[in-house]
Amino acid sequence: MSEDKLRKLARKRAQAKIGFYVHLVIYVIINVFLFLLWYMTSDTTEFPWFIFPLVGWGIGLVAHGVYTFYGSSTGLEDSMTERGLAKLKAQGSN
């Protein structure tokens, strides 16, 4: 792979990781705010409604993390692309 392609791939991976970290920071800030809102405005014996966005958004955050660190910008997409390319080349030579 050429130096230019390697640089572009490295930049793409770095941007994906930065995007995940920004998502993580926003998740923490917003969910701390929601917890404090619940804590300040209701009796602590009331149902903790803040867990719904915490869990729901948390699932999305985990999916984003898996995709960022184990999905597209790492080996999985590269290996699937290589396998697909090899299959297409094999079909084309027949």
C-alpha positions as CSV (number, residue, x, y, z in Angstrom):
1,M,0.0,0.0,0.0
2,S,1.3,3.4,-0.9
3,E,2.3,6.0,1.7
4,D,-0.6,8.3,0.7
5,K,-3.2,5.5,1.1
6,L,-1.7,4.5,4.5
7,R,-1.9,8.1,5.6
8,K,-5.6,8.4,4.5
9,L,-6.4,5.1,6.3
10,A,-4.7,6.3,9.5
11,R,-6.6,9.6,9.3
12,K,-9.9,7.8,8.8
13,R,-9.2,5.6,11.8
14,A,-8.2,8.5,14.0
15,Q,-11.3,10.5,13.0
16,A,-13.5,7.4,13.9
17,K,-11.9,7.2,17.3
18,I,-12.2,10.9,18.0
19,G,-15.9,10.7,17.0
20,F,-16.4,7.9,19.5
21,Y,-14.7,9.8,22.3
22,V,-16.8,12.9,21.6
23,H,-19.9,10.7,21.7
24,L,-18.7,9.2,25.0
25,V,-18.1,12.6,26.6
26,I,-21.5,13.9,25.5
27,Y,-23.1,10.7,26.8
28,V,-21.6,11.2,30.3
29,I,-22.3,14.9,30.5
30,I,-26.0,14.6,29.4
31,N,-26.6,11.5,31.6
32,V,-25.1,13.2,34.7
33,F,-27.3,16.2,34.0
34,L,-30.4,13.9,33.7
35,F,-29.5,12.2,37.0
36,L,-29.0,15.5,38.8
37,L,-32.3,16.7,37.3
38,W,-34.1,13.6,38.7
39,Y,-32.3,13.9,42.0
40,M,-33.1,17.6,42.5
41,T,-36.7,17.6,41.3
42,S,-38.1,14.4,42.8
43,D,-38.1,12.3,45.9
44,T,-35.3,9.7,45.7
45,T,-37.9,7.0,46.4
46,E,-39.6,7.8,43.1
47,F,-38.8,5.7,40.0
48,P,-35.4,6.7,38.5
49,W,-36.7,7.6,35.0
50,F,-33.2,8.7,33.9
51,I,-32.2,5.0,33.5
52,F,-34.2,4.8,30.2
53,P,-32.1,7.3,28.3
54,L,-29.0,6.0,30.1
55,V,-29.6,2.4,29.0
56,G,-31.0,3.2,25.6
57,W,-28.3,5.6,24.6
58,G,-25.7,3.3,26.3
59,I,-26.7,0.5,23.9
60,G,-26.0,2.9,21.0
61,L,-22.7,4.0,22.5
62,V,-21.6,0.4,22.9
63,A,-22.5,-0.3,19.2
64,H,-20.6,2.8,18.2
65,G,-17.6,1.6,20.2
66,V,-17.7,-1.9,18.7
67,Y,-18.0,-0.5,15.2
68,T,-15.2,2.0,15.8
69,F,-12.7,-0.3,17.4
70,Y,-13.6,-3.7,15.9
71,G,-15.7,-3.0,12.8
72,S,-15.2,-0.8,9.8
73,S,-11.9,0.9,10.4
74,T,-10.1,-2.2,11.5
75,G,-9.6,-5.7,10.3
76,L,-13.2,-6.9,9.9
77,E,-14.1,-4.6,7.0
78,D,-10.6,-5.0,5.4
79,S,-10.8,-8.8,5.6
80,M,-14.4,-8.9,4.3
81,T,-13.3,-6.6,1.4
82,E,-10.4,-8.8,0.6
83,R,-12.5,-12.0,0.6
84,G,-15.1,-10.3,-1.6
85,L,-12.5,-9.1,-4.0
86,A,-10.9,-12.5,-4.2
87,K,-14.3,-14.1,-4.8
88,L,-15.1,-11.6,-7.6
89,K,-11.7,-12.2,-9.2
90,A,-12.3,-16.0,-9.1
91,Q,-15.7,-15.6,-10.7
92,G,-14.3,-13.3,-13.3
93,S,-11.5,-15.7,-14.4
94,N,-14.1,-18.5,-15.0
